[in-house]
Amino acid sequence: MWRFFIFLIVMYVPFILSSKSQALSNVNDVKEIGFDEKLASTIDFDTEFYAENGKSVGISSFFGQKKPVVLSLAYFTCPRLCILGTDGVLEVVNQMDSFRPGRDYTLITVSFDPEESTDAIGTAATRYKKALTEGVGEAEGWHFLTATAENILRLTDSVGFRFKKDGEEFAHPSGMVILTPDGTISRYLYGVQHDPRNFKLSLIEASEGKIGSSEVLNKVLMFCYQFDPVGKRYALAALNVVKAGGVVTLTVLVAFLCLMWKRERKTH
């Protein structure tokens, strides 16, 4: 049996290494791909883009509306990672019942391929907007854009997104950039799939709790959860939970003592 597995490895390894499933033709280029976190920096507002309908739109028009902005970068003719990444954005958005794109935050997907046609962008926009779960998202809350090479680089540089042309395709990272309503970079969420809790907390953090229907609950969540820079996710802050539990216990105890004191006064 082990000889059979060795035979398979010998036969398929050359095929795998030579196939298009390889992200880069030169593995040394991996160092040039990724995200450089620029937390607390502001994106470049002096950039013009083209929407899926072909109309010119300034990136600044999506900000200043008291709503956080979620930015994902892809190119719509990508045969692999971009599809998975944008599908991941769709999946986590559809899992969010309380926060909706369009109403509570703005969702932008920008193509970093300047040669991509508006037809390709329009097709992608139609597909993903139709896939939004009814009642979860508003189609007008998800925008699909592209631009000239110069404007694309100005935006990608401002958020620290590093990509590289590799033959007819691009090698690039996958993730979302969470921005405050004024365009300040608040958080990066990496990967092609996203934890709904991390996504929700990043939106609450970017909006300073001013999102959804309960600002009080948002403040409680941000008090109990803190972002772990090593694990790149929000983790339960044990000390804060203990503090919160202590406050609740003390409040209940004081209320109980006040109730007993009032009853004792009535009996005398």
Buried (B, 14 or more C-beta within 10 A) or exposed (E): EEEEEEEEEEEEEEEEEEEEEEBBEEEEEEEEBBBEBBEEEBBBBEBBBBBBEEEEBEBBEBBEEEBBBBBBBBBBBBEEBBBBBBBBBBBBBBBBEEBBBBEBBBBBBBBBBBEBBBEBBBBBBEEBBEEBEEEBBBEEBBBBBBBEEEBBBBBBBBBBBBBBEBEEBBBBBBBBBBBBBEBBBBBBBEBBEBBBEBBBBBBBBBBBBBBBEEBEEBEBBBEBBBBEEEEBBBEEBEEBEEEBEEEEEEEEEEEEEEEEEEEEEEEE
